[in-house]
């Protein structure tokens, strides 16, 4: 038997003890990270459950900016770890800053939303590249267990990612949106505690910080790379915002221009990094460039999970109770993961899907008042106007702002509104020229009281949902069946579908590893570079699969089964297992040890560029029929796959040269 095959035969044994400590540190951190991915777009665009109520365009732009910078900052975090901090200190700083960002988001103030997201980006910059580098440092070059070690580490990532969506669903269903951020912050603190307890045990995975001969001075990096990147980005944003016609910036936002143009100096830095290396180091560093391209393209698709795929789950997936769908079955069995189904869901639902009883809706709101109600905040003037127009059988009930609540008051609270002296309403248009309204109160303003509109009928008492007359009329077109008064149809939270990716990573990793080992034992040449190529091809197939779903949904005109999302995530996960852990391992293999933190930062920078495109694609989704949207993505991935195929001999040669 081939000795390498025999050594790789047992996936979970023979690894350094520090691997499993890093496994749990990363698992808890990813629980927090993916909680934000799960709900950021939903929270930003929600108009029915107390979210921010922004347009889909704005929500996707924020998602893209956040996800881009949360992976851009590891470039700088890797440098700081290499030169000044070492890996353990960097991970500790990152964890603490991360936790602070989550808890700031949970306060729900307007200034804490952007500030909290900035802290998350900074925290991830210190945390993410350096914990991955620590995993690589546990192994000597050429160790056949290294790939398996990264796959085990990757399983820890995905256990946290799987649980994150259930945490988000539970907390926001039971309490409010911001409770999800509290849960994420607690996960980060658990990660920090494990790191501190394991501090000495992880010493072997650390590095002694400091510059080595031939390294680019840190001042030069700031002055010639990051400084120009900032100036390029600012110029690109200003050009798009003030000079380009609105026909272009409706889709390609000024932030897209700014980020991509600002990336040029950093791309040039990595393209020329090999020029500063020793002759024997250059081939490996050059081989990283197509690896970066493949990684950025793949994560452009994978991280549609929080943008386009979440929109698909929210708007185009039949999630209501009783569907033949594992996610819905879980939500039916465990009620905290199912929410009440409010009017928006029925826009493209089949006519036989039961609507709430007409008596559960209160069709007296103006468009402005409906938006206030969706934000769960009204002012005294709006409440007085609504109260004057209430039907005789509807009462305004007080729900205490603080203190213990009765069971009935807890039920009323979900559809209640907080009353403020003044609510600021701003009207404008979004990037497509459609009307847009924002509703907010001044930071620090205190609610005077909380009220619910209550109606009792057929022996059942229930708080009512406030809508416009137009929304009410549209809901009951075709005379659909109605539920009894006091009942809402239950539907699974749309973020739960994101857990399919993590589930399949954990479930399929042993199977994929077994297949790799089987090929190795049979002498099949399936190198790391070929695995990356296979991953790109499979990712293109996943996009084609969703193009078929778009066609069968009549391009979004009707909801389709959640099995389409399950299939997409199953296919793209196979591509991920071929590509992402292999590429992550390859970065550490092809890099000189003194460059590992830096080149790992380069990997995450490439991911950042892909993530920015994820947000852009989320915006593009609203301007294209689903079928063509997913066909476009499949075509882009296929082009990159063809490039990887063209440079495959060079990649394979570099891998063999470095014993990778």
C-alpha positions, 0 to 999 in steps of 0.5 A: 500500500502507498504509505501516503495513502495509509497515513491518510486513511484515518481522517480523525486520528494522528493530529496534533492536540492543538487542532481540536482546541482550535476547532472549538475556538473557531466553532464558537466564533463562526456561530457569531459570524454566521448569525450576522450573515443569517439575518443582516439582509432580513433585518435591514429590509424587514417591513413587518416585524420591527426591522429597519425597513430599508429597500432590498437594494440598500440591504444588499449594498450593506451586506456586500460592503460588510462582507467585503470588509469583514474579509478585507481586514484580514489582509492587515490583520495578517500583517500585524500578526506577522510583524508585531503581535503573533497569532495568539494575541491577534486572535484574542484581540479579534475575539474581544473586538468582535464581541463588542461589535455584536453587543453594540448592534444589540442596542438598536441605535442608529449610530451603533449599527454602522459602528457595530459592523465596523467593529465586526470587520476589525475583529474578523481582521485580527481573528480569521487569517491568524487562526487559520495560520495557526492550524497550518503551523501545527504541521510540518511541510509534506505532512499527509495529515495536513489536508485532513486537518484543515477538513476537520477544522472546516467541520468546526466552522460549519457546526457553528454556521449550522447552529447560527441560523437556528440561534437567529430564528429562535431569538428573533421569534421569541424576542426581537431582532436585536436578541440575535446579536446578543446571542452572537456576542455570547458565542464570541465570548465563549471562543475567547474563553477557550483560547485563554484556557488553551493559551499554553497548549497553542504556543507551538502554533504561534509565531515569533513576530518580527520582520525578516530580511527581504520583507516589505517594511510595514511603513512601506505597506501603509504608504505604498499599498493601503494608502493608495488603496484608500485614495483609489477607493475614495476616487472611485466612489466619488467618480461613481457618485458624482460623475457617472449617470444614474443609469449605471449607478442604479445597479453598480453602486458607488461603493462597488466602484470604490471598493473594486478600484481601491483593490487595484494597489493590493492586487498589484502588491500580491502580483509582485510579491514573488519579486521580493522573495528568494528565488526558491520561494517565487514559484509557490507565490506565483502559483497562489494567484490563480488559487486566489481567483478561484477562491474569490469566485467561489465565495462570490457564489457561496456567500449569496447565502446571505443575499440572493439565496436568502431573498429566494428563501424569503420570497420564492420558497413555500415555507408554510406549515405542512410542506414536504420540506425538512426545514418546514418539518423541523419548524413544525415540530419545534415551534420556536423556529417558526414564525407567524405568517404575515401579509407579505408572504402571500404575494406569490403564494398559491390561492389555496394557502390559508390566509389569516381571518379578515378579522385579524387585519386592520385595513385602516392605515395609510402607507406611512402609518403601515410603514410605522407599524412595520417598524413597530414605532408610531408617534402620538399624532399617528396613534390619535389618527388611527384610534379615531378610525378604529371599528367599534369592536377594536380596542387599544390595549396597553402592553407594559414596557417593563416588568413581567407580562401575562401570557396574554400580554406576551402574545399582544406584544408581538403585534404591538407598537411603541409610542414616541412623542415624535417619529421621523419619516423620510420619503425618497426613491431607491436606485430603481426610482421606486418610492422609499420611506424610512422611519426612525426615532432619535437616538436615546428617545424613550417610548412613552408606552406600548399599545396593541389593537385588539379584537375579540370574536368567536370567543377568541381574543387577538392582537391585530395586524395593521395594513392598508386597504390595498394590501387587504384587498390583494390578500383575499383575491380569489376568495382563498381559505381563511384560518379561524380568528386568533390564528396565524399560519406558521412558516419556517424562518427563511434564514434556516435554509442557510443551514443546509450548507453547513449541514452538508459540509459536516455530513459530506466531509467524511464521504468526500475525504474517503473518496479522495483517499480511494482515488489516492490508493488507486493511483489516480492523479487527483492533485490539490489543483485538480480538486480546485478545478473540480470545485469550480465546475461543480459550483457552476452546476449549482447555479444552473440548478437554480436557473432551472428552479427560476424557470419552474417558478415562472421567474418568481411568480409562484413559490416553489419547494424548499427542496430547490434550496436544499439541492443548491446547497448540496451541490455547491457544498460538494464544490466547496469541499473540493475547493475551499479547504484544499485552497486554504491548505495550499496557501500555507503549503506554497508560502514561505513560513515568514509569509504565511500570515500575509498570504493568508490575508491575501486569500481573505482579500480575494474572498473579500472581492468575491463577497462584494460581488455577492452584494452586487449580485443581490442588487442585480437579482432585483433587476433580472428574471431569476432564470437569467440571473442564475445563468449569468452566475453559472457563465461567470464561474465557468469562465474562471474554471476554464482559466484554472484548467489552462494553468493547471500544469503550472499549479501542479508543478508548483505543488510538486516542487514544494512537496505540497 
